[in-house]
Structure formats: C-alpha cells, structure tokens
Amino acid sequence: MSIKIIGTGAYVPEKVVTNDDLAKLVDTSDEWIMQRVGVSQRRVSVDETASDFAVKASLAAIKNAGIKPEELDLIIAASVSAENICPTVAGTVQKEIGATCPAFDINSACSGFLFALDTAVSFMARGTYENILVIGAERLSKIVDWTDRSTCVIFGDGAGAAVITKGEGYLGSKLFTQGDDSVIKIPSFGGTSPFYTAEKPAPYIFMDGQETFKFAVNKIVNDIKELVSKCGYTLDDIDHVVTHQANIRIIDYASKRLKLSKDKFFVNIEKYGNTSSASVPIALAELDASGKIKRGDLLVMSAFGGGLSSAACLIRW
C-alpha cells in the first residue's frame, strides 16, 4: 500500500520583516544577509501561535484535497516551536477544524515534515486509513535570540500541510539520525527546580553555521543519489526537487554536485527564510499552486536539520 498527495496548503503570518528592519536591531545589512543566506524577508508572528498557523494551512490543504475534516483518519504534525507541550499542535488542529480522528506530534527538527510523511505512509500501509493530514508548523521567532546576528537573520514563521490518501505515488524514502548537539541545538526551558544544579542554557537556537552547511550539502546530495538509485531511477528522471529552504548557497552547491539544473529546484527562501519543519510543505504547496508540477512528474523532497537528522522521499505526483 502506497500513497498519493491529493491536497496541499500553506500559511504565513502577515508581518513582513525585511533585512533593513533587522539592520536596525543588530549589526547586519541587506547585502550581508543576501550574500550569505539568500533571505530578503521573513514572516514573523505578532499574535498567532504555531498551532494557529497549522490550522490555517490544514484548512487550505483539506479544501485543496476536496474532502471534509470529518473524513480525516489521522493527523500528524511536526514542530520544534509549539506553544504547549500539550495539547499538541496536531491535537489543537483536530479540535479547531472539527475532525474526530487521532492526532499526535513528532519532532525531528527541520526534517520533521518528511519524518511525519513517512510515518503517515506506514499508517496507510495498514489498510485501515483513507485520509491522513500531515503538517509542519513553526513559530521560530519564539526561540530565536534576536541579539544574535548569525541566527536571527535566517529564520521565519509559517506552516504547510498535505493530505494523503491511498495510491501508488510514494516510491521510497531515506531517513537518517546522528545524535549530536554540537552543531545544532535548541535547549528547552530549564525549569525552576531548586534541586537541579546543572547548567540551564538559554532556550534559543544555537547553530554552528559552517558545520551545518557541510552536513546539509552532503546529506542532500547523498540522500537523493542513494534514494533515486534504490528506486530504480536516474537523476535525469527527476522533474522537480523540493529541499529544505535553509540557505540559498546550500541549494546552489547541491544542484552543482548533483549536476541537476537549478531550474528543477523550487526555491522560496528569499520570501520566508528558514521555517524549519514548515519549510518543505510550504514550498510543496507553492509548487503545487504554481501549476508547474503535473500528475506523473517525478518529485524528490529532501530535508536536513538538528538531531542531526536528514530525510528524503521520492514521489510520483
């Protein structure tokens, strides 16, 4: 039993923060950010949560799929920046859209949406699920240190979602985890226990930019090569590539090393920045809405992030 994607949706908050806006907060410039990251602006929440984003992206995906919320059999959400440990993002979505199915969250940082999608495929293989909603939703502005110019210029807020049903479109996947907190780390709130004496680091994103860059390029290239070959295709067969939107230079390097035309890579980082687990589903929804992807096209999605983790999947659209 495989799956096909029948609906996509995305949502980003209204507030636009440009590079010039950030230059008023930290020592940076539009030129510096564009050269090193490729981000021109990002969306930042004023009064909405990651769950709020998820609800709006989910409703768009459900409408696009042509189904009703009560027809969903399962909801899986990925997030590292939810406002609550519980209720979960998926649980909040379930309540707000009027679904009655089970719902739960997973966390694999920026790779989270593809981990969630692969989990949904496994549930679908049981044969008792008809429609599953998969979400990536982040309010990263909540966990960014806005005095750190090396990280605050990179990230943004938003959510993306996809509805999957039974079909024959999911050709294969590759998931990877290497437990390591030296390259990317997001500490949680340290608590106020008077008995805990260990260091309580600030709950903000830490990232070693150079090591992240090397890890990202290597994983995109190797994951896509191995997955496409394992599924019996060649890189020339690929029609579209949707990668995690973390840094335009990562995408450029991956394109060159894979010897794939940059035209095959969907890119929207300049508008939204790095939205972690929401990055791939937002890009997927925009690619779908553009009309550039057609039924029968071969699509590869790839992501990487904290954990360290990476994920890739090959889909016949």
Number of C-alpha atoms within 10 A of each C-alpha: 14 17 24 17 21 19 22 31 29 29 23 26 20 12 12 16 17 16 20 15 14 20 15 10 13 15 12 17 15 18 12 14 21 17 12 12 20 22 28 20 25 26 22 22 20 10 7 14 23 25 29 23 27 32 27 22 28 31 21 20 26 25 15 17 19 10 15 13 19 13 14 23 19 22 26 26 30 33 31 23 25 21 17 11 9 12 14 21 33 29 21 17 26 25 13 15 16 12 19 16 16 13 22 18 23 19 19 24 27 32 33 32 32 29 29 25 24 21 15 22 21 14 17 23 14 9 11 9 16 15 24 26 28 31 37 42 38 33 31 26 19 20 19 20 17 16 12 14 16 17 17 19 29 23 26 31 30 35 33 35 33 28 27 26 22 20 13 14 20 20 19 16 24 18 17 16 15 10 10 12 14 13 17 19 19 20 15 15 11 13 8 8 7 6 6 10 7 7 7 13 11 14 16 19 19 21 17 13 13 10 12 18 15 11 18 26 20 16 21 26 19 16 23 25 15 13 20 23 12 14 12 8 13 12 14 11 11 18 19 21 22 23 26 32 32 27 21 20 15 21 23 14 18 23 20 12 14 15 12 17 13 16 11 14 19 19 19 19 25 17 17 26 25 28 30 34 35 37 33 29 28 31 24 25 22 19 18 16 13 9 8 11 16 11 8 11 15 19 22 25 23 26 30 32 25 26 22 23 23 28 28 28 23 22 20 19 18
